[in-house]
Amino acid sequence: MTNEKATISMVFGILILALTVVMVISVVVMLAHGAKFVPVMAAPAVFLVIGALMYRSGRKSAQSS
């Protein structure tokens, strides 16, 4: 992976992680206001894993270049 692609992968990873934080906050607020838990509320966990993997992949590629 070229250095530019690694940087893009890192940036998208960070973006996904930031959006995950927003989703987690909104789920916590909904649950605090008495909403019942539904399985789709677990989606931030999936995004957290994807974002972390993308960031790690970009970081490893940037270091090896």
Helices and strands as residue ranges (DSSP letters): H 3-32, G 39-42, H 43-64
